[in-house]
Amino acid sequence: VQLHLMLIGYQAALDIGRGSISIKIALFARLRTMLGTDKTAVQVSEGATMDDLLRKFFNYHPPIRNDALERVWKSEDDRESLWIEVVPIFSLKKGWRVLLNGRNVEYGGGLGQRLKAEEIVSIFPPGR
């Protein structure tokens, strides 16, 4: 089990630097304390989405992932199957805000919107 967790961490460390586009991430409130910085950057591939970026970011910083994400169960209906398959997905907990170039992603295309070079993502944890 420990070796498996080490390999997952190693893969996340490699993934954070892979990609042709650098996206700057501004951190606020307790995230600054947790990471010891107010900004970071993540490399993503051409055509990557906000979801791809956040996945890389949270995989690289597991303590933040546990604080920011909640497991939600989603059903997938396969017409060729005799039953519905239920799989876990992760979504931001209530109160967390993610902005792309100063605009809340919830109102501007969601986590599926494509990223371009030089864009800035801001992550705000909930207030007090």
TIKE-986070 format. One line per 3 residues: number of its first residue (from 1); for each residue x, y, z of N, C-alpha, C. Coordinates in pm, 1 decimal. Layout:
residues N
NUM	X/Y/Z/X/Y/Z/X/Y/Z | ...
END
This chain:
residues 128
1	82.5/-118.0/0.0/0.0/0.0/0.0/87.8/125.6/0.0 | 192.9/127.5/82.5/278.4/245.3/89.9/349.3/271.4/-42.4 | 395.1/165.8/-107.1/460.8/181.8/-236.1/363.6/238.5/-339.6
4	240.7/190.1/-336.3/138.4/240.1/-428.7/114.4/390.4/-406.6 | 103.4/433.4/-280.1/83.6/575.1/-250.3/204.1/658.1/-293.2 | 323.1/604.9/-275.6/443.7/675.8/-319.3/443.9/693.2/-470.9
7	401.6/591.0/-542.8/396.9/599.6/-688.6/292.9/700.7/-735.5 | 180.3/707.5/-665.8/77.8/807.2/-699.4/134.3/947.7/-678.9 | 203.5/969.6/-569.1/265.1/1099.8/-543.0/371.6/1134.0/-645.6
10	450.6/1036.8/-682.6/553.7/1058.1/-784.4/491.1/1094.8/-918.8 | 384.6/1026.1/-956.9/315.2/1055.0/-1082.1/255.5/1195.3/-1080.8 | 197.6/1236.3/-967.0/140.8/1371.5/-955.1/250.2/1476.9/-968.6
13	367.6/1449.3/-911.9/479.7/1543.3/-923.4/527.3/1556.5/-1067.9 | 526.6/1447.5/-1141.4/564.1/1454.2/-1283.0/457.9/1526.6/-1365.3 | 331.3/1498.3/-1337.7/220.3/1554.5/-1415.2/209.2/1706.3/-1402.6
16	242.1/1762.1/-1285.6/223.4/1904.8/-1262.8/308.5/1988.7/-1359.0 | 418.2/1931.9/-1408.2/506.2/2004.1/-1499.5/490.5/1965.8/-1645.0 | 397.8/1877.4/-1675.5/377.7/1834.1/-1814.4/273.0/1919.8/-1883.4
19	302.5/1962.7/-2002.8/207.4/2040.7/-2080.3/276.1/2157.7/-2148.0 | 213.6/2208.3/-2251.4/273.1/2315.8/-2330.2/224.6/2454.4/-2288.3 | 123.7/2460.8/-2200.9/67.7/2588.7/-2157.7/86.5/2602.5/-2006.8
22	136.2/2718.0/-1963.7/151.3/2745.5/-1821.2/34.5/2831.6/-1774.5 | -36.6/2783.3/-1674.6/-149.3/2856.3/-1617.6/-110.1/2899.9/-1476.5 | -119.6/3028.9/-1450.7/-88.2/3081.7/-1317.9/-208.3/3062.3/-1226.8
25	-179.4/3025.6/-1102.4/-285.0/3006.8/-1002.8/-256.1/3099.2/-885.7 | -350.4/3187.9/-855.5/-341.1/3276.4/-739.4/-414.7/3211.1/-623.5 | -351.5/3209.7/-507.8/-407.3/3143.9/-389.9/-444.7/3248.4/-285.9
28	-552.3/3222.5/-213.0/-600.5/3318.4/-115.2/-630.6/3251.1/17.4 | -637.5/3332.9/122.6/-673.3/3293.4/258.4/-586.4/3177.3/308.5 | -647.5/3074.2/362.9/-570.0/2966.6/425.2/-487.0/2885.9/326.0
31	-517.6/2893.9/196.7/-435.4/2823.8/97.8/-292.8/2878.6/97.1 | -279.4/3009.0/118.8/-146.6/3069.9/124.8/-66.1/3012.5/240.9 | -132.4/2994.7/353.0/-65.1/2938.2/469.9/-29.0/2792.3/446.1
34	-120.4/2717.3/388.8/-97.1/2574.5/366.5/18.4/2549.8/269.5 | 27.7/2632.6/165.0/131.8/2612.0/64.1/254.3/2700.2/84.8 | 243.2/2800.8/169.5/356.9/2888.3/194.9/386.3/2984.3/80.9
37	288.9/3008.9/-5.4/305.6/3101.2/-117.2/169.3/3156.4/-157.1 | 171.6/3266.2/-232.3/44.2/3323.0/-277.1/15.4/3292.6/-422.7 | 108.9/3224.6/-489.4/84.7/3187.9/-629.6/168.1/3065.8/-667.1
40	120.7/2999.5/-770.3/190.8/2883.6/-825.6/152.3/2874.5/-972.8 | 206.4/2776.6/-1041.9/171.1/2756.5/-1182.9/159.6/2607.6/-1210.2 | 73.4/2574.9/-1304.9/53.4/2435.8/-1346.5/62.4/2431.7/-1498.2
43	135.1/2334.9/-1549.2/145.9/2314.4/-1693.7/31.2/2224.1/-1738.4 | -37.3/2265.3/-1843.7/-143.5/2182.7/-1901.0/-121.4/2170.2/-2051.3 | -182.3/2071.3/-2109.1/-171.5/2048.3/-2253.2/-266.3/2140.3/-2329.3
46	-237.7/2158.9/-2455.3/-325.5/2235.5/-2544.0/-464.8/2172.6/-2540.6 | -567.8/2252.8/-2524.1/-704.7/2202.0/-2520.5/-750.1/2152.7/-2384.5 | -667.7/2170.0/-2281.1/-704.0/2125.0/-2146.3/-818.5/2209.8/-2091.8
49	-895.4/2150.8/-2003.2/-1008.6/2220.3/-1941.9/-973.9/2264.0/-1799.8 | -1060.4/2344.4/-1743.2/-1044.4/2387.1/-1604.6/-1043.9/2264.8/-1513.3 | -1124.3/2165.3/-1544.1/-1128.8/2040.7/-1467.9/-991.9/1971.7/-1468.3
52	-925.7/1968.1/-1584.8/-792.0/1907.0/-1595.1/-691.9/1980.1/-1506.7 | -698.0/2112.6/-1509.4/-606.5/2193.7/-1429.4/-627.9/2168.6/-1280.4 | -752.5/2172.5/-1236.0/-780.8/2151.8/-1094.1/-744.3/2010.5/-1049.7
55	-765.5/1912.6/-1136.4/-727.1/1775.5/-1103.0/-576.2/1768.2/-1077.3 | -496.8/1828.5/-1165.4/-350.7/1829.1/-1146.3/-312.9/1900.9/-1016.6 | -373.9/2016.5/-995.0/-343.0/2096.1/-875.9/-375.1/2019.4/-748.0
58	-496.1/1965.3/-737.9/-535.5/1894.8/-616.2/-462.3/1762.0/-599.2 | -425.0/1695.1/-707.0/-345.2/1572.8/-694.6/-206.2/1603.4/-641.2 | -153.4/1718.4/-677.1/-19.5/1758.1/-631.7/-21.7/1803.8/-485.4
61	-136.5/1850.8/-438.1/-151.5/1901.5/-300.8/-263.6/1827.3/-229.0 | -240.8/1701.5/-187.4/-346.7/1621.3/-124.3/-412.2/1684.0/-0.9 | -339.7/1754.9/86.6/-409.9/1814.3/202.0/-517.8/1914.4/159.5
64	-493.0/1988.0/52.1/-592.0/2082.6/3.2/-708.7/2006.8/-60.0 | -677.4/1900.0/-130.1/-782.1/1819.5/-194.5/-882.2/1770.7/-91.4 | -833.0/1722.5/20.9/-922.7/1672.3/125.4/-1008.3/1783.3/184.0
67	-955.7/1904.0/186.3/-1027.6/2018.3/241.3/-1128.0/2076.4/141.6 | -1097.8/2068.6/12.2/-1175.9/2139.2/-90.1/-1278.0/2053.1/-163.6 | -1255.6/1923.8/-171.2/-1340.8/1839.6/-255.0/-1425.1/1742.9/-172.8
70	-1543.7/1714.4/-223.9/-1628.5/1614.1/-162.2/-1665.0/1507.8/-265.9 | -1680.6/1386.0/-217.6/-1718.1/1275.6/-306.3/-1868.6/1277.0/-328.1 | -1906.5/1271.0/-455.5/-2047.2/1266.5/-494.1/-2064.6/1143.1/-581.2
73	-2174.0/1072.4/-563.9/-2197.0/951.0/-641.6/-2281.5/983.6/-763.6 | -2237.1/937.9/-877.4/-2306.1/963.7/-1004.1/-2340.5/830.1/-1069.2 | -2461.6/821.8/-1122.7/-2500.4/697.8/-1189.8/-2477.4/711.4/-1339.7
76	-2427.8/604.8/-1397.7/-2405.4/599.7/-1541.6/-2494.3/490.3/-1598.3 | -2585.5/529.8/-1683.7/-2680.5/435.9/-1741.8/-2627.8/387.5/-1876.0 | -2586.7/262.5/-1879.3/-2539.2/201.3/-2003.7/-2654.5/117.7/-2060.4
79	-2700.9/154.4/-2176.8/-2817.9/87.5/-2236.9/-2793.1/-61.5/-2263.5 | -2667.4/-100.4/-2274.8/-2637.2/-240.9/-2302.1/-2624.0/-323.2/-2174.4 | -2622.5/-254.8/-2060.6/-2608.1/-322.8/-1933.2/-2745.5/-346.1/-1871.1
82	-2753.4/-444.6/-1783.1/-2879.0/-475.3/-1715.9/-2900.7/-390.0/-1591.5 | -2799.3/-317.4/-1545.9/-2814.4/-234.4/-1428.1/-2735.7/-105.1/-1443.0 | -2763.5/-13.6/-1354.4/-2697.6/117.1/-1354.0/-2569.8/106.6/-1271.5
85	-2463.4/161.9/-1323.5/-2336.2/163.1/-1251.4/-2322.3/297.5/-1180.1 | -2282.9/293.2/-1054.7/-2264.7/414.1/-974.9/-2115.2/432.6/-950.8 | -2065.5/553.4/-984.9/-1922.2/582.0/-971.3/-1904.0/710.5/-890.9
88	-1792.3/720.0/-815.7/-1768.0/843.4/-740.5/-1706.1/950.3/-830.7 | -1749.1/1073.4/-811.5/-1683.0/1188.7/-873.4/-1658.3/1288.5/-760.9 | -1570.9/1382.6/-785.7/-1538.5/1480.6/-683.6/-1578.0/1619.3/-731.9
91	-1638.2/1697.3/-643.2/-1676.6/1833.9/-676.6/-1633.9/1925.6/-561.8 | -1624.5/2054.4/-592.1/-1585.3/2150.3/-489.7/-1690.1/2156.1/-379.0 | -1642.7/2163.5/-256.0/-1733.7/2177.6/-143.1/-1797.7/2316.0/-145.3
94	-1907.6/2327.3/-75.7/-1980.4/2453.3/-67.1/-1888.8/2563.2/-11.8 | -1894.3/2678.8/-74.7/-1816.9/2793.1/-28.0/-1686.8/2816.1/-102.7 | -1634.3/2715.0/-169.3/-1511.6/2730.6/-246.8/-1543.8/2802.3/-376.8
97	-1456.8/2894.3/-418.5/-1474.9/2969.0/-543.1/-1350.6/2956.8/-629.4 | -1374.2/2931.9/-756.8/-1266.5/2927.5/-855.3/-1298.7/3030.6/-962.5 | -1205.6/3122.2/-985.1/-1224.3/3227.1/-1084.1/-1125.8/3207.8/-1198.3
100	-1170.0/3235.3/-1318.4/-1083.9/3234.8/-1436.5/-1081.8/3377.1/-1489.3 | -964.8/3437.9/-1482.2/-948.4/3578.3/-1522.8/-1048.6/3669.8/-1452.5 | -1072.2/3643.5/-1323.3/-1158.7/3728.7/-1243.4/-1307.0/3697.0/-1250.0
103	-1344.2/3594.1/-1324.5/-1486.5/3558.4/-1336.6/-1509.9/3419.0/-1279.2 | -1614.9/3405.8/-1200.9/-1649.0/3278.5/-1138.6/-1678.3/3174.6/-1247.2 | -1610.3/3059.7/-1241.0/-1628.6/2958.2/-1345.4/-1768.1/2897.2/-1344.0
106	-1838.2/2904.9/-1229.7/-1975.0/2851.9/-1223.4/-2066.1/2923.4/-1321.5 | -2039.5/3050.7/-1346.7/-2127.0/3130.4/-1431.8/-2069.5/3153.9/-1570.9 | -1951.1/3099.8/-1598.0/-1887.3/3128.8/-1725.6/-1845.8/3006.3/-1803.8
109	-1920.2/2900.0/-1798.0/-1886.4/2782.8/-1876.6/-1851.4/2660.2/-1794.1 | -1840.8/2675.8/-1664.1/-1815.3/2562.0/-1576.8/-1674.3/2508.1/-1586.1 | -1655.1/2391.5/-1529.2/-1521.7/2330.5/-1525.1/-1482.3/2268.8/-1658.5
112	-1573.1/2264.3/-1754.3/-1542.5/2207.3/-1884.7/-1486.2/2307.8/-1984.3 | -1476.0/2435.0/-1944.8/-1426.0/2534.3/-2039.7/-1277.1/2518.2/-2064.7 | -1237.3/2542.3/-2187.4/-1098.8/2526.1/-2231.2/-1012.0/2641.3/-2180.8
115	-887.4/2609.2/-2150.5/-792.4/2708.9/-2103.5/-699.7/2753.3/-2216.0 | -656.6/2878.1/-2207.4/-561.5/2933.6/-2303.8/-438.2/2981.1/-2228.1 | -328.5/2998.0/-2300.2/-204.1/3045.0/-2239.3/-225.3/3180.1/-2171.5
118	-151.5/3201.1/-2064.3/-150.4/3328.2/-1990.8/-278.1/3357.8/-1912.6 | -367.8/3262.0/-1899.1/-486.9/3286.5/-1817.7/-449.2/3269.9/-1669.6 | -527.3/3334.4/-1584.3/-501.1/3329.1/-1440.6/-622.3/3269.6/-1370.1
121	-596.2/3168.4/-1290.0/-699.4/3103.7/-1210.4/-678.2/3145.8/-1064.9 | -785.2/3184.7/-999.1/-779.5/3222.6/-856.7/-865.0/3125.3/-778.2 | -811.6/3076.4/-667.4/-884.2/2980.8/-583.6/-905.7/3042.4/-445.4
124	-1033.5/3050.5/-406.8/-1070.9/3108.3/-278.9/-1139.7/3001.5/-193.1 | -1083.3/2970.0/-76.4/-1155.6/2881.7/15.1/-1269.8/2958.5/80.9 | -1360.8/2889.3/147.7/-1471.7/2959.8/213.2/-1419.8/3054.3/320.9
127	-1501.3/3155.8/351.6/-1465.8/3251.4/456.5/-1474.3/3188.4/593.8 | -1473.9/3269.6/690.6/-1470.5/3222.6/830.7/-1587.8/3143.0/867.5
END
